[in-house]
């Protein structure tokens, strides 16, 4: 069982009901709950969590607790450089800190059709020192 599957099981809500509320097929949700190779996209994750309890932060912290950031050192030495590094992370720093490959990050940043994985959004939120609900909400609030 995947971490998402455990989270859903703990909710006590039937998978079929969650799948229906999230706009997924029961087969798709079953795969996400039981197959570690199934890809959990951010929009699907957001819809699933909304169907359970709408607590994105709690769900992320539970499901993605094994994901850790790599410490990235700012190499800009000026006051402006330190300020910019704090507020506008260069893509090199994002890839180093989040372990998202640079080619993948480039596609996510430049191709509106690319769907980010839920874990990618979680580590980006951590890297930017934001709550996951802020990142997921910004991207998927219309769902």
Backbone torsions as a table, in degrees:
resi	resn	phi	psi	omega
1	UNK	NA	138.7	-179.6
2	UNK	-80.9	164.9	174.8
3	UNK	-57.4	-36.0	176.0
4	UNK	-63.6	-43.0	178.6
5	UNK	-59.3	-41.9	178.0
6	UNK	-65.0	-40.6	179.4
7	UNK	-62.9	-44.1	179.3
8	UNK	-65.3	-42.4	179.1
9	UNK	-60.4	-42.0	178.9
10	UNK	-64.6	-26.5	-179.2
11	UNK	-69.1	-25.1	-178.8
12	UNK	79.0	3.5	-179.3
13	UNK	-95.2	137.5	-178.5
14	UNK	-63.5	139.0	179.0
15	UNK	-56.1	-39.8	-178.2
16	UNK	-61.1	-41.2	179.4
17	UNK	-67.1	-41.4	179.1
18	UNK	-65.4	-44.8	179.9
19	UNK	-58.9	-45.2	-180.0
20	UNK	-62.1	-46.2	-178.9
21	UNK	-67.3	-31.2	-178.0
22	UNK	-87.7	-7.0	-179.5
23	UNK	77.0	26.6	178.4
24	UNK	-112.3	157.6	172.8
25	UNK	-76.1	152.0	176.0
26	UNK	-58.8	-32.9	179.1
27	UNK	-66.1	-41.7	178.8
28	UNK	-63.4	-47.0	-179.8
29	UNK	-65.0	-40.0	177.6
30	UNK	-59.9	-42.3	177.3
31	UNK	-62.1	-43.2	179.0
32	UNK	-64.7	-28.4	-179.1
33	UNK	-83.0	-24.3	-171.2
34	UNK	-123.5	-18.2	-175.9
35	UNK	-111.5	111.9	-178.4
36	UNK	-64.8	-14.5	179.6
37	UNK	-90.2	-11.9	176.5
38	UNK	-68.8	138.1	-176.7
39	UNK	-89.7	122.2	-179.7
40	UNK	-95.1	104.0	-179.7
41	UNK	-79.6	153.8	-177.7
42	UNK	-58.4	-42.1	-178.8
43	UNK	-67.8	-38.6	176.6
44	UNK	-64.9	-44.7	179.0
45	UNK	-58.3	-47.3	-179.5
46	UNK	-58.9	-46.1	-179.9
47	UNK	-64.6	-38.4	179.1
48	UNK	-65.2	-47.5	-178.7
49	UNK	-65.2	-39.0	175.9
50	UNK	-59.7	-36.5	-179.3
51	UNK	-71.8	-22.9	-178.6
52	UNK	-90.3	-65.1	-175.7
53	UNK	-150.4	0.7	176.6
54	UNK	63.4	20.2	179.7
55	UNK	-103.9	82.3	-176.6
56	UNK	-59.8	-43.5	-178.6
57	UNK	-60.9	-47.3	179.7
58	UNK	-61.6	-46.0	-179.7
59	UNK	-61.8	-45.9	179.8
60	UNK	-61.7	-46.9	-177.9
61	UNK	-63.6	-29.9	178.3
62	UNK	-80.5	-50.0	-172.1
63	UNK	-76.4	-35.9	-175.8
64	UNK	-108.0	22.7	-175.3
65	UNK	-61.9	-19.2	179.2
66	UNK	-81.3	-12.0	-179.8
67	UNK	-81.5	124.4	-179.3
68	UNK	-121.5	148.1	176.7
69	UNK	-84.6	151.5	171.7
70	UNK	-94.6	136.6	179.7
71	UNK	-68.5	129.4	179.3
72	UNK	-116.4	129.4	-179.5
73	UNK	-95.6	134.0	176.4
74	UNK	-73.4	125.3	178.9
75	UNK	-98.8	0.1	176.7
76	UNK	-85.2	127.8	-171.5
77	UNK	-100.9	-11.6	-178.6
78	UNK	-84.7	164.3	175.7
79	UNK	-59.2	-43.1	178.6
80	UNK	-63.4	-42.7	178.9
81	UNK	-60.3	-44.0	178.1
82	UNK	-64.6	-39.9	179.2
83	UNK	-64.6	-47.8	179.9
84	UNK	-62.9	-39.7	179.9
85	UNK	-62.7	-35.8	179.5
86	UNK	-68.8	-34.9	-172.5
87	UNK	-108.5	-21.6	-178.1
88	UNK	-138.1	88.3	-174.9
89	UNK	-69.9	131.8	173.7
90	UNK	-68.7	150.0	-177.4
91	UNK	-59.5	-33.2	177.2
92	UNK	-59.4	-41.8	179.0
93	UNK	-68.4	-39.2	179.8
94	UNK	-63.1	-46.2	-179.5
95	UNK	-65.2	-39.3	179.7
96	UNK	-67.2	-41.6	-176.4
97	UNK	-77.5	-34.3	-174.5
98	UNK	-98.1	-14.7	-176.4
99	UNK	68.6	20.0	171.0
100	UNK	-84.2	126.6	-178.3
101	UNK	-61.4	145.7	-174.2
102	UNK	-61.4	-38.8	177.9
103	UNK	-62.8	-40.7	178.6
104	UNK	-66.0	-45.5	179.4
105	UNK	-62.2	-41.1	178.4
106	UNK	-59.8	-43.8	178.0
107	UNK	-63.5	-42.1	179.6
108	UNK	-63.6	-34.0	-178.1
109	UNK	-80.5	-25.0	-171.7
110	UNK	-115.1	-12.0	-176.8
111	UNK	-120.7	106.4	-177.2
112	UNK	-62.8	-17.5	-179.7
113	UNK	-84.5	-14.8	179.8
114	UNK	-74.1	132.6	-179.2
115	UNK	-101.1	122.2	177.8
116	UNK	-73.3	146.2	173.7
117	UNK	-75.0	153.5	-179.1
118	UNK	-60.2	-41.1	-179.2
119	UNK	-64.2	-33.2	178.6
120	UNK	-64.1	-43.3	179.5
121	UNK	-66.9	-36.6	177.8
122	UNK	-62.5	-49.7	-178.1
123	UNK	-70.4	-30.3	174.5
124	UNK	-64.1	-43.4	177.4
125	UNK	-59.3	-47.2	178.5
126	UNK	-59.6	-44.9	-177.6
127	UNK	-62.3	-38.3	179.9
128	UNK	-85.3	1.9	-179.1
129	UNK	58.7	43.6	177.1
130	UNK	-116.2	159.7	172.6
131	UNK	-76.4	142.1	179.2
132	UNK	-54.2	-36.6	-178.3
133	UNK	-61.3	-27.5	178.7
134	UNK	-68.7	-44.0	-179.2
135	UNK	-69.8	-50.2	-179.9
136	UNK	-62.6	-42.2	179.7
137	UNK	-62.9	-40.8	178.5
138	UNK	-59.8	-42.7	-175.6
139	UNK	-81.4	-33.7	-167.9
140	UNK	-127.0	14.8	-177.3
141	UNK	-57.1	-25.8	-178.8
142	UNK	-76.7	-9.8	-178.8
143	UNK	-72.6	NA	NA
